């Protein structure tokens, strides 16, 4: 699977994905990752990618021409969907990550300033995705989150595919509490069931704990939604 990122800060991506699971997958050629400098697709001597917003207001808006030309250039080698990282976009969840992992590639556009000229979305038929209801300095970090979430679901990226089925939010459950040595630390003991060797009891305990965690997560989210509605 090929990930192509369009950004004004291409150097940010090499450092993050040089190590770990994704870095090893890139070395083995299971996935490809390339960050493309948006300024390479400008046509003026100042390499300008932004301009003042029509209608007035603070900040600058990213120009449509370089973004559209960059993506059109990449489409010849990457037939995957185009994604704009936007705070109002479709929320990134495990199901969405799995859907995107089945694609041949992704072209991800990282916005900056006050946003991207809205004609980009229309011309490119882009999908808008958000990693949460908060604002960051730009789309680069959200793009990294998206790449990590999607890439690890690509066959061959994670060493033991079975571990993916035990991930939090894989299916309807979250993860369960995990423990390792020592069995006792500062007066806190590992639950006896995990030391019993009874795999059926252990599995039952894990399912119960995962269910309790899911309930806590859902309760917390419901409370947050109620608070948002009040405002």
N, CA and C atoms as a LAMMPS dump frame, in Angstrom:
ITEM: TIMESTEP
0
ITEM: NUMBER OF ATOMS
693
ITEM: BOX BOUNDS ff ff ff
-5.0000000000000000e+02 5.0000000000000000e+02
-5.0000000000000000e+02 5.0000000000000000e+02
-5.0000000000000000e+02 5.0000000000000000e+02
ITEM: ATOMS id mol type element x y z
1 1 1 N 0.85 -1.192 0
2 1 2 C 0 0 0
3 1 3 C 0.882 1.236 0
4 2 1 N 0.515 2.224 -0.804
5 2 2 C 1.314 3.438 -0.936
6 2 3 C 0.619 4.617 -0.254
7 3 1 N 1.359 5.308 0.614
8 3 2 C 0.88 6.535 1.237
9 3 3 C 1.658 7.709 0.645
10 4 1 N 0.955 8.631 0.01
11 4 2 C 1.562 9.856 -0.501
12 4 3 C 0.974 11.03 0.277
13 5 1 N 1.848 11.841 0.856
14 5 2 C 1.411 12.958 1.684
15 5 3 C 1.825 14.26 1.017
16 6 1 N 0.879 15.172 0.889
17 6 2 C 1.16 16.497 0.336
18 6 3 C 1.185 17.477 1.503
19 7 1 N 2.327 18.165 1.688
20 7 2 C 2.53 18.986 2.875
21 7 3 C 3.568 20.072 2.59
22 8 1 N 3.552 21.128 3.379
23 8 2 C 4.622 22.125 3.259
24 8 3 C 5.774 21.788 4.209
25 9 1 N 5.626 20.713 4.992
26 9 2 C 6.684 20.278 5.898
27 9 3 C 6.992 18.792 5.694
28 10 1 N 7.523 18.418 4.538
29 10 2 C 7.765 16.995 4.262
30 10 3 C 8.777 16.353 5.207
31 11 1 N 9.68 17.162 5.782
32 11 2 C 10.698 16.602 6.671
33 11 3 C 10.143 16.017 7.953
34 12 1 N 8.917 16.384 8.313
35 12 2 C 8.333 15.875 9.553
36 12 3 C 8.091 14.373 9.489
37 13 1 N 7.853 13.825 8.31
38 13 2 C 7.413 12.441 8.206
39 13 3 C 8.549 11.43 8.268
40 14 1 N 9.715 11.774 7.774
41 14 2 C 10.828 10.83 7.794
42 14 3 C 11.239 10.457 9.199
43 15 1 N 11.251 11.429 10.1
44 15 2 C 11.686 11.152 11.471
45 15 3 C 10.721 10.244 12.206
46 16 1 N 9.438 10.486 12.036
47 16 2 C 8.43 9.737 12.786
48 16 3 C 8.371 8.277 12.354
49 17 1 N 8.448 8.03 11.057
50 17 2 C 8.234 6.675 10.554
51 17 3 C 9.531 5.925 10.235
52 18 1 N 10.634 6.41 10.769
53 18 2 C 11.909 5.736 10.522
54 18 3 C 12.066 4.498 11.401
55 19 1 N 11.323 4.438 12.508
56 19 2 C 11.487 3.356 13.47
57 19 3 C 10.159 2.646 13.705
58 20 1 N 10.206 1.587 14.515
59 20 2 C 8.997 0.884 14.907
60 20 3 C 8.409 0.011 13.819
61 21 1 N 7.172 -0.411 14.038
62 21 2 C 6.488 -1.347 13.138
63 21 3 C 6.379 -0.777 11.731
64 22 1 N 5.984 0.498 11.625
65 22 2 C 5.799 1.103 10.307
66 22 3 C 7.138 1.251 9.59
67 23 1 N 8.167 1.641 10.334
68 23 2 C 9.5 1.769 9.743
69 23 3 C 9.996 0.453 9.172
70 24 1 N 9.778 -0.635 9.91
71 24 2 C 10.216 -1.958 9.422
72 24 3 C 9.412 -2.378 8.193
73 25 1 N 8.121 -2.044 8.176
74 25 2 C 7.286 -2.384 7.013
75 25 3 C 7.745 -1.629 5.773
76 26 1 N 8.17 -0.377 5.962
77 26 2 C 8.686 0.409 4.835
78 26 3 C 9.985 -0.202 4.323
79 27 1 N 10.86 -0.611 5.245
80 27 2 C 12.132 -1.23 4.846
81 27 3 C 11.904 -2.509 4.055
82 28 1 N 10.884 -3.273 4.427
83 28 2 C 10.599 -4.543 3.743
84 28 3 C 9.793 -4.341 2.462
85 29 1 N 9.328 -3.12 2.222
86 29 2 C 8.563 -2.854 1.011
87 29 3 C 7.108 -3.26 1.093
88 30 1 N 6.614 -3.536 2.31
89 30 2 C 5.204 -3.9 2.471
90 30 3 C 4.321 -2.679 2.226
91 31 1 N 4.78 -1.528 2.699
92 31 2 C 4.094 -0.272 2.41
93 31 3 C 5.118 0.739 1.901
94 32 1 N 4.621 1.745 1.21
95 32 2 C 5.472 2.842 0.76
96 32 3 C 4.974 4.145 1.356
97 33 1 N 5.893 5.038 1.678
98 33 2 C 5.514 6.336 2.238
99 33 3 C 6.394 7.414 1.62
100 34 1 N 5.751 8.421 1.035
101 34 2 C 6.492 9.539 0.447
102 34 3 C 5.789 10.838 0.817
103 35 1 N 6.569 11.805 1.297
104 35 2 C 6.04 13.132 1.62
105 35 3 C 6.475 14.095 0.532
106 36 1 N 5.536 14.801 -0.061
107 36 2 C 5.788 15.67 -1.209
108 36 3 C 5.615 17.134 -0.807
109 37 1 N 6.593 17.938 -1.155
110 37 2 C 6.566 19.357 -0.806
111 37 3 C 5.578 20.097 -1.704
112 38 1 N 4.544 20.649 -1.088
113 38 2 C 3.527 21.363 -1.859
114 38 3 C 4.121 22.522 -2.648
115 39 1 N 5.182 23.131 -2.138
116 39 2 C 5.787 24.282 -2.813
117 39 3 C 6.402 23.904 -4.167
118 40 1 N 6.661 22.617 -4.377
119 40 2 C 7.189 22.171 -5.671
120 40 3 C 6.153 22.293 -6.787
121 41 1 N 4.901 22.533 -6.408
122 41 2 C 3.831 22.619 -7.406
123 41 3 C 3.314 24.049 -7.574
124 42 1 N 4.093 25.017 -7.106
125 42 2 C 3.746 26.423 -7.312
126 42 3 C 4.426 26.926 -8.581
127 43 1 N 4.003 28.118 -9.077
128 43 2 C 4.533 28.63 -10.334
129 43 3 C 5.04 30.07 -10.221
130 44 1 N 5.278 30.534 -9.007
131 44 2 C 5.81 31.885 -8.831
132 44 3 C 7.155 31.795 -8.102
133 45 1 N 7.932 32.832 -8.198
134 45 2 C 9.287 32.781 -7.642
135 45 3 C 9.313 32.738 -6.121
136 46 1 N 8.201 33.121 -5.492
137 46 2 C 8.125 33.064 -4.027
138 46 3 C 7.587 31.715 -3.527
139 47 1 N 7.191 30.859 -4.457
140 47 2 C 6.646 29.529 -4.126
141 47 3 C 5.487 29.659 -3.134
142 48 1 N 4.572 30.537 -3.427
143 48 2 C 3.481 30.859 -2.514
144 48 3 C 2.373 29.814 -2.564
145 49 1 N 1.987 29.307 -1.39
146 49 2 C 0.932 28.297 -1.311
147 49 3 C -0.331 28.833 -0.636
148 50 1 N -0.307 30.094 -0.173
149 50 2 C -1.455 30.636 0.545
150 50 3 C -1.748 32.058 0.084
151 51 1 N -2.957 32.535 0.401
152 51 2 C -3.349 33.896 0.037
153 51 3 C -4.451 34.341 1.002
154 52 1 N -4.802 35.629 0.941
155 52 2 C -5.809 36.183 1.839
156 52 3 C -7.193 35.635 1.506
157 53 1 N -8.053 35.42 2.519
158 53 2 C -9.396 34.876 2.264
159 53 3 C -10.325 35.904 1.634
160 54 1 N -11.1 35.477 0.646
161 54 2 C -12.167 36.33 0.134
162 54 3 C -13.169 36.575 1.264
163 55 1 N -13.686 37.793 1.342
164 55 2 C -14.639 38.117 2.385
165 55 3 C -13.998 38.669 3.641
166 56 1 N -12.641 38.67 3.642
167 56 2 C -11.937 39.215 4.791
168 56 3 C -11.818 38.212 5.925
169 57 1 N -11.185 38.637 7
170 57 2 C -10.977 37.775 8.154
171 57 3 C -9.508 37.529 8.393
172 58 1 N -9.189 36.972 9.568
173 58 2 C -7.784 36.757 9.919
174 58 3 C -7.173 35.573 9.185
175 59 1 N -5.842 35.542 9.147
176 59 2 C -5.129 34.382 8.615
177 59 3 C -5.127 34.301 7.103
178 60 1 N -4.602 33.179 6.628
179 60 2 C -4.459 32.929 5.199
180 60 3 C -5.125 31.601 4.853
181 61 1 N -5.425 31.432 3.563
182 61 2 C -6.066 30.212 3.068
183 61 3 C -5.154 29.563 2.031
184 62 1 N -5.049 28.243 2.067
185 62 2 C -4.199 27.539 1.103
186 62 3 C -4.831 27.593 -0.286
187 63 1 N -4.032 27.962 -1.282
188 63 2 C -4.494 28.144 -2.651
189 63 3 C -4.875 26.803 -3.292
190 64 1 N -5.873 26.81 -4.186
191 64 2 C -6.297 25.548 -4.795
192 64 3 C -5.318 24.985 -5.829
193 65 1 N -4.664 25.887 -6.607
194 65 2 C -3.868 25.387 -7.742
195 65 3 C -2.766 24.408 -7.346
196 66 1 N -1.881 24.756 -6.394
197 66 2 C -0.802 23.816 -6.094
198 66 3 C -1.304 22.505 -5.502
199 67 1 N -2.345 22.553 -4.673
200 67 2 C -2.867 21.32 -4.07
201 67 3 C -3.446 20.402 -5.136
202 68 1 N -4.271 20.96 -6.01
203 68 2 C -4.901 20.148 -7.053
204 68 3 C -3.855 19.594 -8.017
205 69 1 N -2.892 20.41 -8.404
206 69 2 C -1.858 19.936 -9.333
207 69 3 C -0.979 18.868 -8.691
208 70 1 N -0.699 18.997 -7.407
209 70 2 C 0.103 17.989 -6.707
210 70 3 C -0.617 16.645 -6.707
211 71 1 N -1.899 16.668 -6.35
212 71 2 C -2.664 15.427 -6.281
213 71 3 C -2.832 14.82 -7.671
214 72 1 N -3.121 15.64 -8.673
215 72 2 C -3.271 15.116 -10.036
216 72 3 C -1.985 14.465 -10.521
217 73 1 N -0.853 15.027 -10.128
218 73 2 C 0.428 14.436 -10.5
219 73 3 C 0.631 13.073 -9.835
220 74 1 N 0.21 12.946 -8.591
221 74 2 C 0.414 11.706 -7.834
222 74 3 C -0.553 10.609 -8.254
223 75 1 N -1.677 10.996 -8.796
224 75 2 C -2.695 10 -9.155
225 75 3 C -2.229 9.034 -10.239
226 76 1 N -1.24 9.411 -11.002
227 76 2 C -0.75 8.509 -12.054
228 76 3 C -0.091 7.26 -11.464
229 77 1 N 0.423 7.371 -10.23
230 77 2 C 1.077 6.229 -9.594
231 77 3 C 0.344 5.741 -8.352
232 78 1 N -0.624 6.509 -7.865
233 78 2 C -1.369 6.119 -6.67
234 78 3 C -2.865 6.273 -6.964
235 79 1 N -3.569 5.166 -7.208
236 79 2 C -4.992 5.245 -7.571
237 79 3 C -5.924 5.328 -6.358
238 80 1 N -5.361 5.428 -5.158
239 80 2 C -6.18 5.432 -3.954
240 80 3 C -6.953 6.722 -3.769
241 81 1 N -7.872 6.739 -2.802
242 81 2 C -8.675 7.941 -2.547
243 81 3 C -7.835 9.096 -2.006
244 82 1 N -8.355 10.302 -2.173
245 82 2 C -7.717 11.509 -1.658
246 82 3 C -8.368 11.853 -0.326
247 83 1 N -7.535 12.152 0.668
248 83 2 C -8.027 12.47 2.01
249 83 3 C -7.543 13.858 2.413
250 84 1 N -8.464 14.685 2.88
251 84 2 C -8.102 15.963 3.488
252 84 3 C -8.237 15.817 4.994
253 85 1 N -7.198 16.148 5.738
254 85 2 C -7.269 16.109 7.197
255 85 3 C -7.93 17.4 7.672
256 86 1 N -9.184 17.277 8.109
257 86 2 C -9.969 18.446 8.49
258 86 3 C -10.631 18.206 9.848
259 87 1 N -10.679 19.206 10.737
260 87 2 C -11.259 19.001 12.067
261 87 3 C -12.749 18.686 12.046
262 88 1 N -13.453 19.051 10.966
263 88 2 C -14.89 18.776 10.884
264 88 3 C -15.186 17.512 10.086
265 89 1 N -14.152 16.775 9.727
266 89 2 C -14.333 15.611 8.86
267 89 3 C -14.923 14.405 9.567
268 90 1 N -15.019 13.315 8.813
269 90 2 C -15.51 12.039 9.325
270 90 3 C -14.588 11.554 10.443
271 91 1 N -15.117 11.198 11.617
272 91 2 C -14.247 10.786 12.73
273 91 3 C -13.484 9.504 12.404
274 92 1 N -12.202 9.519 12.677
275 92 2 C -11.381 8.327 12.462
276 92 3 C -11.662 7.301 13.551
277 93 1 N -12.085 6.112 13.138
278 93 2 C -12.314 4.996 14.05
279 93 3 C -11.732 3.739 13.437
280 94 1 N -11.802 2.647 14.173
281 94 2 C -11.191 1.403 13.706
282 94 3 C -11.838 0.881 12.434
283 95 1 N -13.155 1.028 12.319
284 95 2 C -13.84 0.559 11.1
285 95 3 C -13.392 1.356 9.883
286 96 1 N -13.253 2.667 10.047
287 96 2 C -12.794 3.502 8.935
288 96 3 C -11.358 3.152 8.568
289 97 1 N -10.512 2.927 9.573
290 97 2 C -9.117 2.541 9.313
291 97 3 C -9.057 1.242 8.518
292 98 1 N -9.9 0.282 8.888
293 98 2 C -9.926 -1.002 8.176
294 98 3 C -10.402 -0.832 6.732
295 99 1 N -11.384 0.042 6.535
296 99 2 C -11.889 0.312 5.186
297 99 3 C -10.785 0.915 4.31
298 100 1 N -10.034 1.862 4.87
299 100 2 C -8.963 2.518 4.11
300 100 3 C -7.787 1.562 3.869
301 101 1 N -7.562 0.619 4.787
302 101 2 C -6.464 -0.338 4.632
303 101 3 C -6.696 -1.283 3.456
304 102 1 N -7.937 -1.393 3.014
305 102 2 C -8.243 -2.247 1.864
306 102 3 C -8.022 -1.533 0.538
307 103 1 N -7.683 -0.254 0.584
308 103 2 C -7.435 0.518 -0.633
309 103 3 C -6.007 0.282 -1.137
310 104 1 N -5.747 0.521 -2.419
311 104 2 C -4.381 0.346 -2.934
312 104 3 C -3.409 1.405 -2.428
313 105 1 N -3.947 2.521 -1.953
314 105 2 C -3.093 3.602 -1.466
315 105 3 C -3.952 4.746 -0.971
316 106 1 N -3.305 5.753 -0.413
317 106 2 C -3.974 6.973 0.012
318 106 3 C -3.124 8.165 -0.396
319 107 1 N -3.777 9.227 -0.825
320 107 2 C -3.111 10.515 -1.037
321 107 3 C -3.678 11.452 0.023
322 108 1 N -2.838 11.873 0.947
323 108 2 C -3.289 12.646 2.095
324 108 3 C -2.793 14.081 1.975
325 109 1 N -3.709 15.034 2.062
326 109 2 C -3.366 16.451 1.963
327 109 3 C -3.422 17.065 3.363
328 110 1 N -2.34 17.721 3.76
329 110 2 C -2.248 18.347 5.075
330 110 3 C -2.499 19.847 4.956
331 111 1 N -3.569 20.296 5.562
332 111 2 C -3.881 21.716 5.541
333 111 3 C -3.057 22.492 6.56
334 112 1 N -3.031 23.807 6.375
335 112 2 C -2.375 24.731 7.324
336 112 3 C -3.157 26.035 7.322
337 113 1 N -2.721 26.968 8.146
338 113 2 C -3.323 28.297 8.203
339 113 3 C -4.811 28.189 8.559
340 114 1 N -5.689 28.923 7.837
341 114 2 C -7.118 28.893 8.14
342 114 3 C -7.854 27.79 7.38
343 115 1 N -7.11 27.005 6.614
344 115 2 C -7.728 25.906 5.89
345 115 3 C -7.383 25.92 4.41
346 116 1 N -8.016 25.017 3.668
347 116 2 C -7.767 24.846 2.234
348 116 3 C -8.96 25.378 1.453
349 117 1 N -8.694 26.056 0.358
350 117 2 C -9.758 26.525 -0.539
351 117 3 C -10.738 25.37 -0.796
352 118 1 N -12.019 25.606 -0.564
353 118 2 C -13.019 24.532 -0.599
354 118 3 C -13.185 23.91 -1.979
355 119 1 N -12.716 24.577 -3.019
356 119 2 C -12.819 23.995 -4.352
357 119 3 C -11.93 22.767 -4.51
358 120 1 N -10.92 22.642 -3.658
359 120 2 C -10.05 21.458 -3.698
360 120 3 C -10.868 20.201 -3.424
361 121 1 N -11.693 20.26 -2.393
362 121 2 C -12.53 19.114 -2.039
363 121 3 C -13.442 18.731 -3.203
364 122 1 N -14.038 19.716 -3.836
365 122 2 C -14.976 19.445 -4.933
366 122 3 C -14.273 18.861 -6.15
367 123 1 N -13.177 19.482 -6.557
368 123 2 C -12.466 19.048 -7.763
369 123 3 C -11.903 17.641 -7.6
370 124 1 N -11.346 17.349 -6.429
371 124 2 C -10.664 16.072 -6.217
372 124 3 C -11.585 14.981 -5.68
373 125 1 N -12.817 15.342 -5.331
374 125 2 C -13.713 14.358 -4.724
375 125 3 C -13.121 13.797 -3.451
376 126 1 N -12.519 14.66 -2.665
377 126 2 C -11.753 14.222 -1.503
378 126 3 C -12.649 13.827 -0.338
379 127 1 N -12.13 12.916 0.458
380 127 2 C -12.792 12.485 1.691
381 127 3 C -12.17 13.254 2.852
382 128 1 N -12.994 13.868 3.689
383 128 2 C -12.491 14.647 4.816
384 128 3 C -12.538 13.792 6.082
385 129 1 N -11.4 13.736 6.783
386 129 2 C -11.284 12.89 7.98
387 129 3 C -10.714 13.706 9.126
388 130 1 N -11.251 13.463 10.32
389 130 2 C -10.803 14.158 11.535
390 130 3 C -10.321 13.138 12.558
391 131 1 N -9.326 13.502 13.35
392 131 2 C -8.895 12.622 14.438
393 131 3 C -9.453 13.085 15.78
394 132 1 N -10.298 14.117 15.782
395 132 2 C -10.893 14.547 17.04
396 132 3 C -11.376 15.98 16.983
397 133 1 N -12.184 16.321 17.963
398 133 2 C -12.782 17.655 18.003
399 133 3 C -11.875 18.637 18.731
400 134 1 N -10.751 18.931 18.131
401 134 2 C -9.813 19.928 18.656
402 134 3 C -8.983 20.431 17.487
403 135 1 N -8.271 21.511 17.699
404 135 2 C -7.533 22.141 16.606
405 135 3 C -6.032 21.999 16.843
406 136 1 N -5.317 21.585 15.805
407 136 2 C -3.856 21.511 15.836
408 136 3 C -3.298 22.544 14.857
409 137 1 N -1.979 22.683 14.848
410 137 2 C -1.348 23.695 14.001
411 137 3 C -1.461 23.379 12.516
412 138 1 N -1.665 22.122 12.191
413 138 2 C -1.758 21.734 10.791
414 138 3 C -2.17 20.286 10.672
415 139 1 N -2.26 19.811 9.442
416 139 2 C -2.732 18.451 9.199
417 139 3 C -1.671 17.381 9.264
418 140 1 N -0.418 17.752 9.531
419 140 2 C 0.664 16.762 9.5
420 140 3 C 0.524 15.701 10.594
421 141 1 N 0.317 16.14 11.829
422 141 2 C 0.192 15.163 12.92
423 141 3 C -1.058 14.296 12.745
424 142 1 N -2.226 14.867 12.404
425 142 2 C -3.364 14.005 12.086
426 142 3 C -3.064 13.006 10.962
427 143 1 N -2.32 13.43 9.946
428 143 2 C -1.968 12.509 8.852
429 143 3 C -1.116 11.352 9.364
430 144 1 N -0.21 11.649 10.284
431 144 2 C 0.623 10.591 10.87
432 144 3 C -0.223 9.596 11.65
433 145 1 N -1.205 10.114 12.397
434 145 2 C -2.113 9.238 13.142
435 145 3 C -2.883 8.337 12.176
436 146 1 N -3.389 8.924 11.1
437 146 2 C -4.133 8.156 10.104
438 146 3 C -3.256 7.079 9.483
439 147 1 N -2.05 7.439 9.098
440 147 2 C -1.137 6.477 8.461
441 147 3 C -0.849 5.312 9.401
442 148 1 N -0.567 5.609 10.663
443 148 2 C -0.252 4.551 11.625
444 148 3 C -1.444 3.626 11.823
445 149 1 N -2.642 4.213 11.985
446 149 2 C -3.842 3.407 12.218
447 149 3 C -4.16 2.513 11.024
448 150 1 N -3.969 3.039 9.821
449 150 2 C -4.299 2.283 8.608
450 150 3 C -3.205 1.274 8.278
451 151 1 N -1.948 1.703 8.335
452 151 2 C -0.841 0.855 7.882
453 151 3 C -0.73 -0.434 8.676
454 152 1 N -0.971 -0.374 9.977
455 152 2 C -0.816 -1.591 10.788
456 152 3 C -1.87 -2.645 10.46
457 153 1 N -2.945 -2.244 9.74
458 153 2 C -3.966 -3.201 9.33
459 153 3 C -3.687 -3.791 7.949
460 154 1 N -2.649 -3.302 7.278
461 154 2 C -2.26 -3.852 5.98
462 154 3 C -1.572 -5.199 6.209
463 155 1 N -1.992 -6.259 5.524
464 155 2 C -1.376 -7.575 5.73
465 155 3 C 0.14 -7.534 5.573
466 156 1 N 0.836 -8.122 6.546
467 156 2 C 2.292 -8.183 6.503
468 156 3 C 2.984 -7.1 7.296
469 157 1 N 2.246 -6.095 7.762
470 157 2 C 2.879 -5.01 8.525
471 157 3 C 3.144 -5.442 9.959
472 158 1 N 2.115 -5.971 10.614
473 158 2 C 2.266 -6.46 11.987
474 158 3 C 2.715 -7.914 11.938
475 159 1 N 3.739 -8.245 12.714
476 159 2 C 4.329 -9.584 12.663
477 159 3 C 3.342 -10.702 12.938
478 160 1 N 2.54 -10.575 13.987
479 160 2 C 1.559 -11.593 14.341
480 160 3 C 0.163 -11.063 14.04
481 161 1 N -0.446 -11.475 12.932
482 161 2 C -1.772 -10.955 12.566
483 161 3 C -2.818 -11.208 13.646
484 162 1 N -2.623 -12.262 14.443
485 162 2 C -3.576 -12.57 15.494
486 162 3 C -3.68 -11.481 16.531
487 163 1 N -2.604 -10.717 16.705
488 163 2 C -2.638 -9.661 17.709
489 163 3 C -3.609 -8.55 17.331
490 164 1 N -3.888 -8.395 16.034
491 164 2 C -4.81 -7.349 15.597
492 164 3 C -6.229 -7.602 16.084
493 165 1 N -6.586 -8.89 16.232
494 165 2 C -7.942 -9.212 16.675
495 165 3 C -8.133 -8.898 18.148
496 166 1 N -7.028 -8.691 18.886
497 166 2 C -7.121 -8.385 20.306
498 166 3 C -6.944 -6.902 20.595
499 167 1 N -6.799 -6.11 19.543
500 167 2 C -6.63 -4.671 19.732
501 167 3 C -7.869 -4.051 20.353
502 168 1 N -7.652 -2.938 21.046
503 168 2 C -8.793 -2.149 21.497
504 168 3 C -9.599 -1.696 20.284
505 169 1 N -10.917 -1.749 20.418
506 169 2 C -11.862 -1.326 19.381
507 169 3 C -11.839 -2.24 18.152
508 170 1 N -11.205 -3.418 18.281
509 170 2 C -11.353 -4.427 17.238
510 170 3 C -12.662 -5.146 17.53
511 171 1 N -13.663 -4.973 16.699
512 171 2 C -14.985 -5.483 17.013
513 171 3 C -15.675 -4.555 18.003
514 172 1 N -16.392 -5.137 18.939
515 172 2 C -17.201 -4.344 19.865
516 172 3 C -16.537 -4.133 21.215
517 173 1 N -15.319 -4.629 21.395
518 173 2 C -14.728 -4.546 22.717
519 173 3 C -13.505 -3.649 22.739
520 174 1 N -13.119 -3.278 23.947
521 174 2 C -11.852 -2.59 24.139
522 174 3 C -10.843 -3.614 24.669
523 175 1 N -9.638 -3.181 24.961
524 175 2 C -8.661 -4.084 25.546
525 175 3 C -8.97 -4.369 27.009
526 176 1 N -8.238 -5.31 27.581
527 176 2 C -8.39 -5.657 28.991
528 176 3 C -7.113 -5.28 29.737
529 177 1 N -7.14 -5.262 31.084
530 177 2 C -5.922 -4.943 31.843
531 177 3 C -4.831 -5.972 31.584
532 178 1 N -3.612 -5.491 31.385
533 178 2 C -2.48 -6.363 31.118
534 178 3 C -1.471 -6.29 32.279
535 179 1 N -0.8 -7.408 32.554
536 179 2 C 0.181 -7.468 33.635
537 179 3 C 1.387 -8.286 33.193
538 180 1 N 2.545 -8.005 33.786
539 180 2 C 3.74 -8.809 33.555
540 180 3 C 4.519 -8.887 34.866
541 181 1 N 5.695 -9.473 34.863
542 181 2 C 6.489 -9.608 36.082
543 181 3 C 6.972 -8.252 36.596
544 182 1 N 7.065 -8.105 37.92
545 182 2 C 6.842 -9.091 38.989
546 182 3 C 5.369 -9.252 39.314
547 183 1 N 5.027 -10.379 39.93
548 183 2 C 3.634 -10.659 40.273
549 183 3 C 3.136 -9.751 41.391
550 184 1 N 4.052 -9.215 42.187
551 184 2 C 3.688 -8.268 43.249
552 184 3 C 4.595 -7.057 43.148
553 185 1 N 4.01 -5.867 43.18
554 185 2 C 4.796 -4.642 43.106
555 185 3 C 4.131 -3.576 43.96
556 186 1 N 4.882 -3.102 44.95
557 186 2 C 4.391 -2.062 45.866
558 186 3 C 3.024 -2.406 46.461
559 187 1 N 2.898 -3.656 46.846
560 187 2 C 1.668 -4.103 47.495
561 187 3 C 0.529 -4.405 46.543
562 188 1 N 0.759 -4.253 45.25
563 188 2 C -0.275 -4.537 44.255
564 188 3 C 0.022 -5.877 43.586
565 189 1 N -0.968 -6.765 43.593
566 189 2 C -0.777 -8.119 43.072
567 189 3 C -1.485 -8.318 41.733
568 190 1 N -0.893 -9.151 40.912
569 190 2 C -1.537 -9.566 39.666
570 190 3 C -2.756 -10.425 40.035
571 191 1 N -3.9 -10.238 39.369
572 191 2 C -5.072 -11.06 39.683
573 191 3 C -4.754 -12.554 39.635
574 192 1 N -5.266 -13.271 40.619
575 192 2 C -4.961 -14.705 40.745
576 192 3 C -5.329 -15.492 39.5
577 193 1 N -6.418 -15.104 38.825
578 193 2 C -6.869 -15.865 37.668
579 193 3 C -5.794 -15.921 36.588
580 194 1 N -4.994 -14.846 36.454
581 194 2 C -3.962 -14.819 35.415
582 194 3 C -2.781 -15.72 35.75
583 195 1 N -2.688 -16.129 37.002
584 195 2 C -1.605 -17.024 37.431
585 195 3 C -2.077 -18.464 37.531
586 196 1 N -3.358 -18.688 37.235
587 196 2 C -3.952 -20.012 37.468
588 196 3 C -3.577 -21.04 36.409
589 197 1 N -3.253 -20.582 35.206
590 197 2 C -2.993 -21.52 34.115
591 197 3 C -4.26 -22.058 33.483
592 198 1 N -5.419 -21.646 33.978
593 198 2 C -6.71 -22.085 33.451
594 198 3 C -7.107 -21.133 32.318
595 199 1 N -6.856 -21.545 31.09
596 199 2 C -7.036 -20.643 29.949
597 199 3 C -8.495 -20.27 29.714
598 200 1 N -9.405 -21.174 30.037
599 200 2 C -10.824 -20.863 29.874
600 200 3 C -11.243 -19.766 30.847
601 201 1 N -10.797 -19.876 32.106
602 201 2 C -11.114 -18.842 33.103
603 201 3 C -10.457 -17.511 32.744
604 202 1 N -9.228 -17.59 32.251
605 202 2 C -8.513 -16.369 31.864
606 202 3 C -9.25 -15.649 30.739
607 203 1 N -9.68 -16.394 29.737
608 203 2 C -10.399 -15.798 28.61
609 203 3 C -11.713 -15.174 29.078
610 204 1 N -12.418 -15.877 29.981
611 204 2 C -13.666 -15.34 30.52
612 204 3 C -13.411 -14.041 31.279
613 205 1 N -12.347 -14.009 32.094
614 205 2 C -11.989 -12.809 32.861
615 205 3 C -11.663 -11.648 31.921
616 206 1 N -10.913 -11.944 30.883
617 206 2 C -10.55 -10.891 29.923
618 206 3 C -11.773 -10.326 29.219
619 207 1 N -12.71 -11.184 28.835
620 207 2 C -13.928 -10.701 28.18
621 207 3 C -14.732 -9.801 29.119
622 208 1 N -14.813 -10.216 30.393
623 208 2 C -15.544 -9.408 31.369
624 208 3 C -14.891 -8.043 31.57
625 209 1 N -13.56 -8.056 31.698
626 209 2 C -12.834 -6.8 31.91
627 209 3 C -12.963 -5.883 30.695
628 210 1 N -12.885 -6.477 29.498
629 210 2 C -13.032 -5.671 28.27
630 210 3 C -14.427 -5.063 28.197
631 211 1 N -15.435 -5.839 28.612
632 211 2 C -16.806 -5.338 28.603
633 211 3 C -16.971 -4.182 29.585
634 212 1 N -16.366 -4.303 30.776
635 212 2 C -16.439 -3.224 31.766
636 212 3 C -15.772 -1.961 31.236
637 213 1 N -14.639 -2.135 30.589
638 213 2 C -13.94 -0.966 30.031
639 213 3 C -14.78 -0.295 28.966
640 214 1 N -15.404 -1.11 28.126
641 214 2 C -16.232 -0.543 27.054
642 214 3 C -17.379 0.266 27.65
643 215 1 N -17.979 -0.252 28.712
644 215 2 C -19.072 0.471 29.369
645 215 3 C -18.586 1.813 29.906
646 216 1 N -17.371 1.819 30.492
647 216 2 C -16.838 3.071 31.027
648 216 3 C -16.563 4.071 29.907
649 217 1 N -16.022 3.567 28.786
650 217 2 C -15.749 4.436 27.643
651 217 3 C -17.048 5.031 27.108
652 218 1 N -18.083 4.187 26.937
653 218 2 C -19.362 4.659 26.404
654 218 3 C -20.02 5.663 27.342
655 219 1 N -19.945 5.393 28.647
656 219 2 C -20.534 6.306 29.631
657 219 3 C -19.849 7.666 29.573
658 220 1 N -18.535 7.632 29.48
659 220 2 C -17.774 8.882 29.422
660 220 3 C -18.113 9.666 28.158
661 221 1 N -18.215 8.976 27.023
662 221 2 C -18.543 9.65 25.763
663 221 3 C -19.947 10.237 25.806
664 222 1 N -20.899 9.486 26.374
665 222 2 C -22.27 9.992 26.47
666 222 3 C -22.311 11.274 27.292
667 223 1 N -21.537 11.297 28.392
668 223 2 C -21.495 12.485 29.246
669 223 3 C -20.898 13.67 28.497
670 224 1 N -19.839 13.4 27.694
671 224 2 C -19.205 14.47 26.925
672 224 3 C -20.159 15.026 25.875
673 225 1 N -20.924 14.139 25.228
674 225 2 C -21.884 14.576 24.209
675 225 3 C -22.969 15.452 24.834
676 226 1 N -23.449 15.067 26.035
677 226 2 C -24.456 15.861 26.725
678 226 3 C -23.941 17.258 27.062
679 227 1 N -22.67 17.313 27.488
680 227 2 C -22.074 18.61 27.807
681 227 3 C -21.951 19.486 26.569
682 228 1 N -21.582 18.864 25.445
683 228 2 C -21.455 19.623 24.201
684 228 3 C -22.804 20.167 23.754
685 229 1 N -23.855 19.371 23.934
686 229 2 C -25.186 19.809 23.526
687 229 3 C -25.654 21.001 24.367
688 230 1 N -25.211 21.067 25.61
689 230 2 C -25.597 22.178 26.487
690 230 3 C -25.028 23.492 25.98
691 231 1 N -23.835 23.41 25.345
692 231 2 C -23.192 24.614 24.853
693 231 3 C -23.675 24.986 23.452
